C-alpha cells in the first residue's frame, strides 16, 4: 500500500469490481487503452493486477480517495519489454472520467515513482501512450519525465489502422 496526502494505492477488493468494470466499459477511458473491453476482460485485468501484486510486490493498484473512500481508478508499475516495447518498468494509470483534472494521476504516479526508485531500486521508469493521448502526455511532462523518441514503437496489440498504434515513450531516470 502507498499513501499520499489525498490518495491510497492499495490491493484490489471485491468492492472495486463494479466501479472498475464501469470505468473500463466507458469509451472515454477504454478508447485510450486499447478497448473496448467486455466485463470479463475487465475483471481478468483485476486478476492479473492482483496476481502481480501477490507474486512480485508491485503492480497496478486500486486508487482510492482518502477523504471518502471513492474508487478513482488504478496506478502502478508493471514490467515491460517484449519487443518492440522498450524493456524496463512502466508506470501506468487510468482514472474514471469523474476523477479527471484533479491531479490524481500525477499524485499517484509520483508516489509510485518514489516506491519504485527507493524500495525496488529501479534505475528508471518508463511511460508510454499513443501519439494523440495528450492528457497522458501532459501527466508525463508534469512528472518531469523525459521524452525519448528513440524508444517509440508501434504497439503490437493494436491493429495497423488503429489510431493509437504509434506509441511515444517518456523516461524518468532515478533521481
Secondary structure, DSSP 4 states (H G I P E B T S, - for coil): -EE-SSEEEE---TTHHHHHHHHHH-HHHHTTTT----HHHHHHHHHHHHHHHHHHS-SEEEEEETTT--EEEEEEEEEE-STTSPSEEEEEEEE-GGGTTSSHHHHHHHHHHHHHHHTS--SEEEEEEETT-HHHHHHHHHTT-EE-GGG-EE-TTS-TT-TT-EEEEEEEE--
